[in-house]
């Protein structure tokens, strides 16, 4: 059944689709990563979010080394079937820098600033 759902997605030429993780109860956008068919199937089967690591070229189970997991609450895809939105329950920071989310650079009036500080005890590389 999950393989059938994965077949509904329009993947790019590399077999990937962008996936946005959003905290289910606050609406905070946490991160964007990439998924392939196997990552989608594993996520839907386990309810633990799994991505495709483009740098390591393998499945990346969110939190497998840091403990900062994402429990899947709801899985959606857009009208063009080429972007995924997942409502998740994030444990710990979502960003590998230790910040709550990956979107901490803000541009205003041509200036870049950092809008959230990392939780130093949670920084994972």
C-alpha positions in Angstrom: 0.0 0.0 0.0 2.8 2.5 0.9 4.5 1.6 -2.4 1.4 2.6 -4.2 1.4 6.0 -2.5 5.1 6.5 -3.4 4.2 5.9 -7.0 1.8 8.9 -7.0 4.7 11.3 -6.5 6.4 13.1 -9.4 10.1 12.8 -8.7 12.8 15.0 -10.3 15.4 13.6 -12.7 17.4 12.3 -9.8 14.4 10.4 -8.4 14.0 12.8 -5.5 11.2 15.1 -4.3 11.5 18.0 -1.8 10.0 17.3 1.6 9.0 20.0 4.1 8.8 19.2 7.7 6.4 21.3 9.8 5.8 21.0 13.5 2.2 19.8 13.8 1.0 21.7 16.8 2.7 25.1 16.3 2.9 25.3 12.5 6.7 26.1 12.7 8.5 25.2 9.4 11.4 23.1 10.6 13.4 22.0 7.5 13.4 21.0 3.9 15.1 17.8 2.8 14.8 15.3 0.0 13.0 12.0 -0.2 13.1 9.1 -2.7 10.5 6.3 -3.0 12.2 4.2 -0.4 12.3 7.0 2.1 8.6 7.7 1.6 7.8 4.0 2.0 9.8 3.7 5.2 8.4 6.9 6.6 4.8 5.7 6.0 5.5 2.2 7.4 7.3 3.3 10.5 5.8 6.8 11.2 9.4 7.9 11.8 10.6 10.4 9.1 13.3 9.1 6.8 15.0 11.2 4.1 17.5 10.6 1.3 20.9 12.1 2.0 22.2 13.5 -1.2 25.8 13.9 0.2 26.0 10.3 1.6 23.8 8.8 -1.1 21.8 6.7 1.3 18.7 6.8 3.4 18.9 9.2 6.4 16.7 8.3 9.3 16.1 11.6 11.0 17.5 11.3 14.5 19.3 8.0 14.1 22.5 9.4 15.6 21.4 12.6 17.3 18.1 11.3 18.8 16.3 14.3 17.4 13.6 12.3 15.6 10.6 13.3 13.7 7.4 11.3 14.4 5.1 11.5 11.4 1.6 12.9 12.2 0.3 13.6 8.7 1.7 13.1 5.2 0.6 15.3 2.4 1.6 16.1 -1.2 0.8 19.1 -3.3 -1.5 19.5 -6.4 1.4 18.8 -8.8 2.4 15.7 -6.8 6.0 17.1 -6.7 6.4 18.4 -3.2 5.7 16.7 0.2 4.6 18.4 3.3 4.8 16.4 6.6 3.3 17.4 9.9 5.7 16.0 12.5 6.3 15.9 16.2 10.0 17.0 16.4 12.1 15.7 19.3 14.9 18.2 20.1 16.2 20.7 17.5 15.5 20.0 13.8 18.7 21.6 12.5 22.1 19.9 12.7 23.4 23.3 14.1 21.3 22.8 17.2 18.8 25.4 16.3 15.1 24.7 16.5 14.7 24.9 12.7 16.9 25.3 9.7 15.6 28.7 8.6 17.5 31.0 10.9 19.0 33.4 8.4 16.9 36.5 7.9 17.4 39.1 5.2 16.0 42.6 5.9 17.0 45.8 4.2 19.8 43.9 2.4 21.3 42.7 5.6 21.6 39.1 6.8 21.1 38.3 10.5 20.7 35.2 12.5 17.3 35.0 14.2 17.7 32.0 16.5 20.7 30.8 18.5 21.7 27.1 18.7 21.1 25.1 21.8 24.8 24.3 22.4 24.2 21.1 24.2 22.3 19.7 21.2 24.6 20.6 18.3 25.2 17.5 16.1 27.5 17.4 13.1 
